[in-house]
């Protein structure tokens, strides 16, 4: 094999590796990073809901929700997450349900 052939083969192999990395590894990392951020948000949201439960009475549910929304929106901004209002509401309601069932029943 001539040095020129080795150079061409090496160039082809590196091109294939670059294609594989850009097609599979980078998207996987992006979803992994987002998944980690969403897990952080979920944990934070649970803490915010538990905090609101301590600060406000059941009759002050609007204040509780506003308190949690404010904290969660701030955290999302820090994490660089762009969830819409319906998605944030779904996360919060899910956490509220989880907290109620794990505080009252068990």
Jmol script that loads the backbone (N, CA, C; Angstrom):
load data "model"
ATOM      1  N   UNK A   1       0.842  -1.182   0.000  1.00  0.00           N
ATOM      2  CA  UNK A   1       0.000   0.000   0.000  1.00  0.00           C
ATOM      3  C   UNK A   1       0.882   1.238   0.000  1.00  0.00           C
ATOM      4  N   UNK A   2       0.460   2.156  -0.790  1.00  0.00           N
ATOM      5  CA  UNK A   2       1.214   3.404  -0.875  1.00  0.00           C
ATOM      6  C   UNK A   2       0.724   4.354   0.211  1.00  0.00           C
ATOM      7  N   UNK A   3       1.540   5.310   0.566  1.00  0.00           N
ATOM      8  CA  UNK A   3       1.122   6.297   1.574  1.00  0.00           C
ATOM      9  C   UNK A   3      -0.141   7.063   1.137  1.00  0.00           C
ATOM     10  N   UNK A   4      -0.267   7.245  -0.164  1.00  0.00           N
ATOM     11  CA  UNK A   4      -1.439   7.950  -0.668  1.00  0.00           C
ATOM     12  C   UNK A   4      -2.717   7.136  -0.425  1.00  0.00           C
ATOM     13  N   UNK A   5      -2.654   5.825  -0.620  1.00  0.00           N
ATOM     14  CA  UNK A   5      -3.799   4.942  -0.381  1.00  0.00           C
ATOM     15  C   UNK A   5      -4.159   4.902   1.107  1.00  0.00           C
ATOM     16  N   UNK A   6      -3.149   4.834   1.949  1.00  0.00           N
ATOM     17  CA  UNK A   6      -3.369   4.823   3.401  1.00  0.00           C
ATOM     18  C   UNK A   6      -4.046   6.120   3.821  1.00  0.00           C
ATOM     19  N   UNK A   7      -3.598   7.217   3.247  1.00  0.00           N
ATOM     20  CA  UNK A   7      -4.185   8.516   3.550  1.00  0.00           C
ATOM     21  C   UNK A   7      -5.656   8.564   3.140  1.00  0.00           C
ATOM     22  N   UNK A   8      -5.973   8.051   1.955  1.00  0.00           N
ATOM     23  CA  UNK A   8      -7.367   8.031   1.478  1.00  0.00           C
ATOM     24  C   UNK A   8      -8.239   7.128   2.351  1.00  0.00           C
ATOM     25  N   UNK A   9      -7.733   5.971   2.716  1.00  0.00           N
ATOM     26  CA  UNK A   9      -8.480   5.043   3.569  1.00  0.00           C
ATOM     27  C   UNK A   9      -8.732   5.673   4.935  1.00  0.00           C
ATOM     28  N   UNK A  10      -7.710   6.295   5.501  1.00  0.00           N
ATOM     29  CA  UNK A  10      -7.839   6.962   6.798  1.00  0.00           C
ATOM     30  C   UNK A  10      -8.883   8.071   6.715  1.00  0.00           C
ATOM     31  N   UNK A  11      -8.849   8.827   5.647  1.00  0.00           N
ATOM     32  CA  UNK A  11      -9.812   9.903   5.450  1.00  0.00           C
ATOM     33  C   UNK A  11     -11.238   9.351   5.363  1.00  0.00           C
ATOM     34  N   UNK A  12     -11.425   8.254   4.660  1.00  0.00           N
ATOM     35  CA  UNK A  12     -12.743   7.618   4.549  1.00  0.00           C
ATOM     36  C   UNK A  12     -13.228   7.107   5.897  1.00  0.00           C
ATOM     37  N   UNK A  13     -12.338   6.466   6.642  1.00  0.00           N
ATOM     38  CA  UNK A  13     -12.709   5.942   7.965  1.00  0.00           C
ATOM     39  C   UNK A  13     -13.105   7.093   8.896  1.00  0.00           C
ATOM     40  N   UNK A  14     -12.350   8.164   8.890  1.00  0.00           N
ATOM     41  CA  UNK A  14     -12.673   9.315   9.738  1.00  0.00           C
ATOM     42  C   UNK A  14     -13.997   9.957   9.333  1.00  0.00           C
ATOM     43  N   UNK A  15     -14.265   9.979   8.036  1.00  0.00           N
ATOM     44  CA  UNK A  15     -15.535  10.522   7.563  1.00  0.00           C
ATOM     45  C   UNK A  15     -16.702   9.676   8.056  1.00  0.00           C
ATOM     46  N   UNK A  16     -16.559   8.359   7.987  1.00  0.00           N
ATOM     47  CA  UNK A  16     -17.610   7.461   8.468  1.00  0.00           C
ATOM     48  C   UNK A  16     -17.812   7.642   9.974  1.00  0.00           C
ATOM     49  N   UNK A  17     -16.727   7.742  10.709  1.00  0.00           N
ATOM     50  CA  UNK A  17     -16.821   7.947  12.164  1.00  0.00           C
ATOM     51  C   UNK A  17     -17.537   9.265  12.464  1.00  0.00           C
ATOM     52  N   UNK A  18     -17.178  10.314  11.738  1.00  0.00           N
ATOM     53  CA  UNK A  18     -17.825  11.621  11.937  1.00  0.00           C
ATOM     54  C   UNK A  18     -19.314  11.544  11.638  1.00  0.00           C
ATOM     55  N   UNK A  19     -19.687  10.811  10.602  1.00  0.00           N
ATOM     56  CA  UNK A  19     -21.105  10.645  10.265  1.00  0.00           C
ATOM     57  C   UNK A  19     -21.850   9.900  11.363  1.00  0.00           C
ATOM     58  N   UNK A  20     -21.239   8.860  11.865  1.00  0.00           N
ATOM     59  CA  UNK A  20     -21.870   8.081  12.936  1.00  0.00           C
ATOM     60  C   UNK A  20     -22.050   8.938  14.185  1.00  0.00           C
ATOM     61  N   UNK A  21     -21.017   9.682  14.538  1.00  0.00           N
ATOM     62  CA  UNK A  21     -21.091  10.541  15.723  1.00  0.00           C
ATOM     63  C   UNK A  21     -22.183  11.590  15.546  1.00  0.00           C
ATOM     64  N   UNK A  22     -22.219  12.243  14.382  1.00  0.00           N
ATOM     65  CA  UNK A  22     -23.217  13.287  14.198  1.00  0.00           C
ATOM     66  C   UNK A  22     -24.623  12.725  14.059  1.00  0.00           C
ATOM     67  N   UNK A  23     -24.768  11.531  13.527  1.00  0.00           N
ATOM     68  CA  UNK A  23     -26.098  10.957  13.331  1.00  0.00           C
ATOM     69  C   UNK A  23     -26.661  10.290  14.580  1.00  0.00           C
ATOM     70  N   UNK A  24     -25.810   9.693  15.406  1.00  0.00           N
ATOM     71  CA  UNK A  24     -26.307   8.909  16.545  1.00  0.00           C
ATOM     72  C   UNK A  24     -25.857   9.414  17.904  1.00  0.00           C
ATOM     73  N   UNK A  25     -24.597   9.685  18.054  1.00  0.00           N
ATOM     74  CA  UNK A  25     -24.062  10.025  19.374  1.00  0.00           C
ATOM     75  C   UNK A  25     -24.528  11.406  19.829  1.00  0.00           C
ATOM     76  N   UNK A  26     -24.448  12.396  18.960  1.00  0.00           N
ATOM     77  CA  UNK A  26     -24.841  13.753  19.354  1.00  0.00           C
ATOM     78  C   UNK A  26     -26.329  13.820  19.709  1.00  0.00           C
ATOM     79  N   UNK A  27     -27.246  13.280  18.873  1.00  0.00           N
ATOM     80  CA  UNK A  27     -28.655  13.301  19.290  1.00  0.00           C
ATOM     81  C   UNK A  27     -28.907  12.542  20.596  1.00  0.00           C
ATOM     82  N   UNK A  28     -28.217  11.413  20.782  1.00  0.00           N
ATOM     83  CA  UNK A  28     -28.377  10.662  22.021  1.00  0.00           C
ATOM     84  C   UNK A  28     -27.939  11.509  23.220  1.00  0.00           C
ATOM     85  N   UNK A  29     -26.808  12.201  23.089  1.00  0.00           N
ATOM     86  CA  UNK A  29     -26.337  13.058  24.182  1.00  0.00           C
ATOM     87  C   UNK A  29     -27.331  14.173  24.468  1.00  0.00           C
ATOM     88  N   UNK A  30     -27.897  14.750  23.412  1.00  0.00           N
ATOM     89  CA  UNK A  30     -28.872  15.820  23.613  1.00  0.00           C
ATOM     90  C   UNK A  30     -30.093  15.316  24.369  1.00  0.00           C
ATOM     91  N   UNK A  31     -30.580  14.135  24.027  1.00  0.00           N
ATOM     92  CA  UNK A  31     -31.729  13.606  24.752  1.00  0.00           C
ATOM     93  C   UNK A  31     -31.346  13.229  26.179  1.00  0.00           C
ATOM     94  N   UNK A  32     -30.139  12.739  26.369  1.00  0.00           N
ATOM     95  CA  UNK A  32     -29.665  12.384  27.707  1.00  0.00           C
ATOM     96  C   UNK A  32     -29.559  13.623  28.576  1.00  0.00           C
ATOM     97  N   UNK A  33     -28.993  14.679  28.024  1.00  0.00           N
ATOM     98  CA  UNK A  33     -28.855  15.922  28.785  1.00  0.00           C
ATOM     99  C   UNK A  33     -30.236  16.474  29.121  1.00  0.00           C
ATOM    100  N   UNK A  34     -31.140  16.471  28.153  1.00  0.00           N
ATOM    101  CA  UNK A  34     -32.478  16.970  28.411  1.00  0.00           C
ATOM    102  C   UNK A  34     -33.172  16.104  29.443  1.00  0.00           C
ATOM    103  N   UNK A  35     -32.985  14.799  29.358  1.00  0.00           N
ATOM    104  CA  UNK A  35     -33.585  13.885  30.310  1.00  0.00           C
ATOM    105  C   UNK A  35     -33.085  14.183  31.724  1.00  0.00           C
ATOM    106  N   UNK A  36     -31.799  14.427  31.861  1.00  0.00           N
ATOM    107  CA  UNK A  36     -31.239  14.765  33.169  1.00  0.00           C
ATOM    108  C   UNK A  36     -31.820  16.077  33.696  1.00  0.00           C
ATOM    109  N   UNK A  37     -31.968  17.049  32.807  1.00  0.00           N
ATOM    110  CA  UNK A  37     -32.539  18.329  33.217  1.00  0.00           C
ATOM    111  C   UNK A  37     -33.993  18.172  33.634  1.00  0.00           C
ATOM    112  N   UNK A  38     -34.741  17.344  32.900  1.00  0.00           N
ATOM    113  CA  UNK A  38     -36.130  17.107  33.270  1.00  0.00           C
ATOM    114  C   UNK A  38     -36.239  16.395  34.618  1.00  0.00           C
ATOM    115  N   UNK A  39     -35.316  15.487  34.885  1.00  0.00           N
ATOM    116  CA  UNK A  39     -35.302  14.813  36.183  1.00  0.00           C
ATOM    117  C   UNK A  39     -35.004  15.818  37.301  1.00  0.00           C
ATOM    118  N   UNK A  40     -34.070  16.725  37.057  1.00  0.00           N
ATOM    119  CA  UNK A  40     -33.779  17.776  38.033  1.00  0.00           C
ATOM    120  C   UNK A  40     -35.015  18.637  38.272  1.00  0.00           C
ATOM    121  N   UNK A  41     -35.716  18.968  37.179  1.00  0.00           N
ATOM    122  CA  UNK A  41     -36.918  19.787  37.295  1.00  0.00           C
ATOM    123  C   UNK A  41     -37.992  19.054  38.104  1.00  0.00           C
ATOM    124  N   UNK A  42     -38.149  17.771  37.870  1.00  0.00           N
ATOM    125  CA  UNK A  42     -39.142  16.982  38.594  1.00  0.00           C
ATOM    126  C   UNK A  42     -38.839  16.993  40.096  1.00  0.00           C
ATOM    127  N   UNK A  43     -37.591  16.775  40.448  1.00  0.00           N
ATOM    128  CA  UNK A  43     -37.193  16.791  41.860  1.00  0.00           C
ATOM    129  C   UNK A  43     -37.432  18.168  42.467  1.00  0.00           C
ATOM    130  N   UNK A  44     -37.039  19.204  41.733  1.00  0.00           N
ATOM    131  CA  UNK A  44     -37.235  20.568  42.210  1.00  0.00           C
ATOM    132  C   UNK A  44     -38.718  20.876  42.375  1.00  0.00           C
ATOM    133  N   UNK A  45     -39.519  20.433  41.406  1.00  0.00           N
ATOM    134  CA  UNK A  45     -40.957  20.675  41.446  1.00  0.00           C
ATOM    135  C   UNK A  45     -41.580  20.015  42.676  1.00  0.00           C
ATOM    136  N   UNK A  46     -41.145  18.804  42.981  1.00  0.00           N
ATOM    137  CA  UNK A  46     -41.652  18.134  44.175  1.00  0.00           C
ATOM    138  C   UNK A  46     -41.305  18.933  45.431  1.00  0.00           C
ATOM    139  N   UNK A  47     -40.096  19.450  45.497  1.00  0.00           N
ATOM    140  CA  UNK A  47     -39.701  20.257  46.652  1.00  0.00           C
ATOM    141  C   UNK A  47     -40.540  21.528  46.742  1.00  0.00           C
ATOM    142  N   UNK A  48     -40.818  22.145  45.595  1.00  0.00           N
ATOM    143  CA  UNK A  48     -41.626  23.362  45.578  1.00  0.00           C
ATOM    144  C   UNK A  48     -43.054  23.070  46.026  1.00  0.00           C
ATOM    145  N   UNK A  49     -43.618  21.958  45.583  1.00  0.00           N
ATOM    146  CA  UNK A  49     -44.985  21.584  45.981  1.00  0.00           C
ATOM    147  C   UNK A  49     -45.027  21.311  47.481  1.00  0.00           C
ATOM    148  N   UNK A  50     -44.057  20.575  47.991  1.00  0.00           N
ATOM    149  CA  UNK A  50     -44.029  20.293  49.440  1.00  0.00           C
ATOM    150  C   UNK A  50     -43.868  21.584  50.247  1.00  0.00           C
ATOM    151  N   UNK A  51     -43.064  22.492  49.746  1.00  0.00           N
ATOM    152  CA  UNK A  51     -42.887  23.782  50.405  1.00  0.00           C
ATOM    153  C   UNK A  51     -44.201  24.562  50.424  1.00  0.00           C
ATOM    154  N   UNK A  52     -44.893  24.594  49.296  1.00  0.00           N
ATOM    155  CA  UNK A  52     -46.174  25.301  49.214  1.00  0.00           C
ATOM    156  C   UNK A  52     -47.195  24.693  50.165  1.00  0.00           C
ATOM    157  N   UNK A  53     -47.162  23.367  50.306  1.00  0.00           N
ATOM    158  CA  UNK A  53     -48.076  22.691  51.229  1.00  0.00           C
ATOM    159  C   UNK A  53     -47.837  23.165  52.672  1.00  0.00           C
ATOM    160  N   UNK A  54     -46.594  23.466  52.994  1.00  0.00           N
ATOM    161  CA  UNK A  54     -46.261  23.935  54.340  1.00  0.00           C
ATOM    162  C   UNK A  54     -46.621  25.407  54.535  1.00  0.00           C
ATOM    163  N   UNK A  55     -46.506  26.189  53.467  1.00  0.00           N
ATOM    164  CA  UNK A  55     -46.695  27.634  53.582  1.00  0.00           C
ATOM    165  C   UNK A  55     -48.152  28.087  53.494  1.00  0.00           C
ATOM    166  N   UNK A  56     -48.967  27.343  52.762  1.00  0.00           N
ATOM    167  CA  UNK A  56     -50.334  27.787  52.495  1.00  0.00           C
ATOM    168  C   UNK A  56     -51.348  26.744  52.946  1.00  0.00           C
ATOM    169  N   UNK A  57     -52.546  27.228  53.294  1.00  0.00           N
ATOM    170  CA  UNK A  57     -53.635  26.324  53.673  1.00  0.00           C
ATOM    171  C   UNK A  57     -54.288  25.765  52.409  1.00  0.00           C
ATOM    172  N   UNK A  58     -55.074  24.700  52.556  1.00  0.00           N
ATOM    173  CA  UNK A  58     -55.757  24.140  51.378  1.00  0.00           C
ATOM    174  C   UNK A  58     -56.653  25.157  50.667  1.00  0.00           C
ATOM    175  N   UNK A  59     -57.229  26.076  51.422  1.00  0.00           N
ATOM    176  CA  UNK A  59     -58.093  27.099  50.823  1.00  0.00           C
ATOM    177  C   UNK A  59     -57.304  28.086  49.967  1.00  0.00           C
ATOM    178  N   UNK A  60     -56.034  28.177  50.194  1.00  0.00           N
ATOM    179  CA  UNK A  60     -55.172  29.102  49.440  1.00  0.00           C
ATOM    180  C   UNK A  60     -54.521  28.410  48.242  1.00  0.00           C
ATOM    181  N   UNK A  61     -55.277  27.520  47.594  1.00  0.00           N
ATOM    182  CA  UNK A  61     -54.715  26.718  46.497  1.00  0.00           C
ATOM    183  C   UNK A  61     -54.209  27.579  45.348  1.00  0.00           C
ATOM    184  N   UNK A  62     -54.866  28.717  45.108  1.00  0.00           N
ATOM    185  CA  UNK A  62     -54.399  29.596  44.020  1.00  0.00           C
ATOM    186  C   UNK A  62     -53.015  30.170  44.353  1.00  0.00           C
ATOM    187  N   UNK A  63     -52.836  30.553  45.603  1.00  0.00           N
ATOM    188  CA  UNK A  63     -51.535  31.077  46.031  1.00  0.00           C
ATOM    189  C   UNK A  63     -50.468  29.984  45.970  1.00  0.00           C
ATOM    190  N   UNK A  64     -50.855  28.772  46.379  1.00  0.00           N
ATOM    191  CA  UNK A  64     -49.919  27.645  46.310  1.00  0.00           C
ATOM    192  C   UNK A  64     -49.453  27.414  44.880  1.00  0.00           C
ATOM    193  N   UNK A  65     -50.415  27.386  43.973  1.00  0.00           N
ATOM    194  CA  UNK A  65     -50.074  27.115  42.580  1.00  0.00           C
ATOM    195  C   UNK A  65     -49.197  28.228  42.012  1.00  0.00           C
ATOM    196  N   UNK A  66     -49.522  29.462  42.317  1.00  0.00           N
ATOM    197  CA  UNK A  66     -48.729  30.582  41.818  1.00  0.00           C
ATOM    198  C   UNK A  66     -47.303  30.531  42.369  1.00  0.00           C
ATOM    199  N   UNK A  67     -47.183  30.175  43.630  1.00  0.00           N
ATOM    200  CA  UNK A  67     -45.876  30.041  44.271  1.00  0.00           C
ATOM    201  C   UNK A  67     -45.041  28.975  43.557  1.00  0.00           C
ATOM    202  N   UNK A  68     -45.657  27.822  43.327  1.00  0.00           N
ATOM    203  CA  UNK A  68     -44.950  26.724  42.658  1.00  0.00           C
ATOM    204  C   UNK A  68     -44.603  27.111  41.219  1.00  0.00           C
ATOM    205  N   UNK A  69     -45.554  27.704  40.496  1.00  0.00           N
ATOM    206  CA  UNK A  69     -45.289  28.128  39.113  1.00  0.00           C
ATOM    207  C   UNK A  69     -44.116  29.093  39.037  1.00  0.00           C
ATOM    208  N   UNK A  70     -44.076  30.018  39.961  1.00  0.00           N
ATOM    209  CA  UNK A  70     -42.988  30.998  39.981  1.00  0.00           C
ATOM    210  C   UNK A  70     -41.635  30.317  40.175  1.00  0.00           C
ATOM    211  N   UNK A  71     -41.569  29.421  41.152  1.00  0.00           N
ATOM    212  CA  UNK A  71     -40.318  28.706  41.413  1.00  0.00           C
ATOM    213  C   UNK A  71     -39.910  27.810  40.238  1.00  0.00           C
ATOM    214  N   UNK A  72     -40.891  27.099  39.683  1.00  0.00           N
ATOM    215  CA  UNK A  72     -40.604  26.170  38.583  1.00  0.00           C
ATOM    216  C   UNK A  72     -40.162  26.928  37.339  1.00  0.00           C
ATOM    217  N   UNK A  73     -40.826  28.024  37.023  1.00  0.00           N
ATOM    218  CA  UNK A  73     -40.423  28.814  35.853  1.00  0.00           C
ATOM    219  C   UNK A  73     -39.006  29.355  36.005  1.00  0.00           C
ATOM    220  N   UNK A  74     -38.661  29.768  37.207  1.00  0.00           N
ATOM    221  CA  UNK A  74     -37.303  30.250  37.480  1.00  0.00           C
ATOM    222  C   UNK A  74     -36.282  29.130  37.286  1.00  0.00           C
ATOM    223  N   UNK A  75     -36.611  27.954  37.791  1.00  0.00           N
ATOM    224  CA  UNK A  75     -35.710  26.800  37.665  1.00  0.00           C
ATOM    225  C   UNK A  75     -35.570  26.380  36.203  1.00  0.00           C
ATOM    226  N   UNK A  76     -36.680  26.401  35.462  1.00  0.00           N
ATOM    227  CA  UNK A  76     -36.624  26.031  34.047  1.00  0.00           C
ATOM    228  C   UNK A  76     -35.703  26.971  33.276  1.00  0.00           C
ATOM    229  N   UNK A  77     -35.769  28.236  33.606  1.00  0.00           N
ATOM    230  CA  UNK A  77     -34.904  29.213  32.942  1.00  0.00           C
ATOM    231  C   UNK A  77     -33.435  28.904  33.220  1.00  0.00           C
ATOM    232  N   UNK A  78     -33.125  28.562  34.461  1.00  0.00           N
ATOM    233  CA  UNK A  78     -31.747  28.226  34.826  1.00  0.00           C
ATOM    234  C   UNK A  78     -31.272  26.957  34.125  1.00  0.00           C
ATOM    235  N   UNK A  79     -32.179  25.988  33.944  1.00  0.00           N
ATOM    236  CA  UNK A  79     -31.824  24.731  33.286  1.00  0.00           C
ATOM    237  C   UNK A  79     -31.848  24.832  31.762  1.00  0.00           C
ATOM    238  N   UNK A  80     -32.398  25.925  31.267  1.00  0.00           N
ATOM    239  CA  UNK A  80     -32.487  26.083  29.820  1.00  0.00           C
ATOM    240  C   UNK A  80     -33.566  25.222  29.189  1.00  0.00           C
ATOM    241  N   UNK A  81     -34.626  24.955  29.940  1.00  0.00           N
ATOM    242  CA  UNK A  81     -35.727  24.147  29.419  1.00  0.00           C
ATOM    243  C   UNK A  81     -36.829  25.064  28.899  1.00  0.00           C
ATOM    244  N   UNK A  82     -37.370  24.722  27.764  1.00  0.00           N
ATOM    245  CA  UNK A  82     -38.424  25.525  27.179  1.00  0.00           C
ATOM    246  C   UNK A  82     -39.740  24.775  27.141  1.00  0.00           C
ATOM    247  N   UNK A  83     -40.305  24.504  28.300  1.00  0.00           N
ATOM    248  CA  UNK A  83     -41.597  23.824  28.344  1.00  0.00           C
ATOM    249  C   UNK A  83     -42.709  24.863  28.245  1.00  0.00           C
ATOM    250  N   UNK A  84     -43.797  24.481  27.603  1.00  0.00           N
ATOM    251  CA  UNK A  84     -44.918  25.418  27.522  1.00  0.00           C
ATOM    252  C   UNK A  84     -45.765  25.326  28.788  1.00  0.00           C
ATOM    253  N   UNK A  85     -46.759  26.203  28.882  1.00  0.00           N
ATOM    254  CA  UNK A  85     -47.575  26.293  30.089  1.00  0.00           C
ATOM    255  C   UNK A  85     -48.311  24.992  30.395  1.00  0.00           C
ATOM    256  N   UNK A  86     -48.833  24.349  29.360  1.00  0.00           N
ATOM    257  CA  UNK A  86     -49.564  23.084  29.559  1.00  0.00           C
ATOM    258  C   UNK A  86     -48.634  21.993  30.072  1.00  0.00           C
ATOM    259  N   UNK A  87     -47.406  21.934  29.561  1.00  0.00           N
ATOM    260  CA  UNK A  87     -46.438  20.922  30.011  1.00  0.00           C
ATOM    261  C   UNK A  87     -46.039  21.159  31.462  1.00  0.00           C
ATOM    262  N   UNK A  88     -45.809  22.429  31.812  1.00  0.00           N
ATOM    263  CA  UNK A  88     -45.450  22.763  33.196  1.00  0.00           C
ATOM    264  C   UNK A  88     -46.605  22.412  34.121  1.00  0.00           C
ATOM    265  N   UNK A  89     -47.823  22.747  33.703  1.00  0.00           N
ATOM    266  CA  UNK A  89     -48.999  22.449  34.506  1.00  0.00           C
ATOM    267  C   UNK A  89     -49.145  20.948  34.718  1.00  0.00           C
ATOM    268  N   UNK A  90     -48.889  20.170  33.674  1.00  0.00           N
ATOM    269  CA  UNK A  90     -48.984  18.708  33.786  1.00  0.00           C
ATOM    270  C   UNK A  90     -47.948  18.167  34.770  1.00  0.00           C
ATOM    271  N   UNK A  91     -46.745  18.688  34.716  1.00  0.00           N
ATOM    272  CA  UNK A  91     -45.695  18.255  35.650  1.00  0.00           C
ATOM    273  C   UNK A  91     -46.112  18.584  37.081  1.00  0.00           C
ATOM    274  N   UNK A  92     -46.577  19.797  37.282  1.00  0.00           N
ATOM    275  CA  UNK A  92     -46.961  20.224  38.629  1.00  0.00           C
ATOM    276  C   UNK A  92     -48.131  19.385  39.153  1.00  0.00           C
ATOM    277  N   UNK A  93     -49.156  19.189  38.335  1.00  0.00           N
ATOM    278  CA  UNK A  93     -50.312  18.398  38.777  1.00  0.00           C
ATOM    279  C   UNK A  93     -49.905  16.958  39.091  1.00  0.00           C
ATOM    280  N   UNK A  94     -49.017  16.417  38.299  1.00  0.00           N
ATOM    281  CA  UNK A  94     -48.524  15.073  38.575  1.00  0.00           C
ATOM    282  C   UNK A  94     -47.789  15.000  39.901  1.00  0.00           C
ATOM    283  N   UNK A  95     -46.985  15.996  40.172  1.00  0.00           N
ATOM    284  CA  UNK A  95     -46.243  16.038  41.440  1.00  0.00           C
ATOM    285  C   UNK A  95     -47.200  16.248  42.604  1.00  0.00           C
ATOM    286  N   UNK A  96     -48.196  17.125  42.435  1.00  0.00           N
ATOM    287  CA  UNK A  96     -49.178  17.346  43.505  1.00  0.00           C
ATOM    288  C   UNK A  96     -49.882  16.024  43.836  1.00  0.00           C
ATOM    289  N   UNK A  97     -50.296  15.304  42.816  1.00  0.00           N
ATOM    290  CA  UNK A  97     -50.954  14.010  43.014  1.00  0.00           C
ATOM    291  C   UNK A  97     -50.018  13.040  43.736  1.00  0.00           C
ATOM    292  N   UNK A  98     -48.771  12.994  43.307  1.00  0.00           N
ATOM    293  CA  UNK A  98     -47.791  12.117  43.938  1.00  0.00           C
ATOM    294  C   UNK A  98     -47.592  12.483  45.406  1.00  0.00           C
ATOM    295  N   UNK A  99     -47.433  13.768  45.692  1.00  0.00           N
ATOM    296  CA  UNK A  99     -47.211  14.223  47.070  1.00  0.00           C
ATOM    297  C   UNK A  99     -48.418  13.898  47.939  1.00  0.00           C
ATOM    298  N   UNK A 100     -49.625  14.143  47.428  1.00  0.00           N
ATOM    299  CA  UNK A 100     -50.830  13.848  48.217  1.00  0.00           C
ATOM    300  C   UNK A 100     -50.933  12.369  48.565  1.00  0.00           C
ATOM    301  N   UNK A 101     -50.662  11.514  47.590  1.00  0.00           N
ATOM    302  CA  UNK A 101     -50.776  10.074  47.824  1.00  0.00           C
ATOM    303  C   UNK A 101     -49.651   9.542  48.707  1.00  0.00           C
ATOM    304  N   UNK A 102     -48.503  10.167  48.681  1.00  0.00           N
ATOM    305  CA  UNK A 102     -47.384   9.680  49.483  1.00  0.00           C
ATOM    306  C   UNK A 102     -47.279  10.373  50.821  1.00  0.00           C
ATOM    307  N   UNK A 103     -48.090  11.394  51.068  1.00  0.00           N
ATOM    308  CA  UNK A 103     -48.105  12.062  52.353  1.00  0.00           C
ATOM    309  C   UNK A 103     -49.266  11.552  53.200  1.00  0.00           C
ATOM    310  N   UNK A 104     -50.422  11.415  52.566  1.00  0.00           N
ATOM    311  CA  UNK A 104     -51.642  11.057  53.302  1.00  0.00           C
ATOM    312  C   UNK A 104     -51.801   9.541  53.448  1.00  0.00           C
ATOM    313  N   UNK A 105     -51.576   8.802  52.368  1.00  0.00           N
ATOM    314  CA  UNK A 105     -51.883   7.394  52.422  1.00  0.00           C
ATOM    315  C   UNK A 105     -50.689   6.495  52.521  1.00  0.00           C
ATOM    316  N   UNK A 106     -49.526   7.036  52.305  1.00  0.00           N
ATOM    317  CA  UNK A 106     -48.562   6.138  52.444  1.00  0.00           C
ATOM    318  C   UNK A 106     -47.315   5.836  51.985  1.00  0.00           C
TER     319      UNK A 106
END
end "model"
wireframe off; spacefill off
backbone 0.3
color backbone group
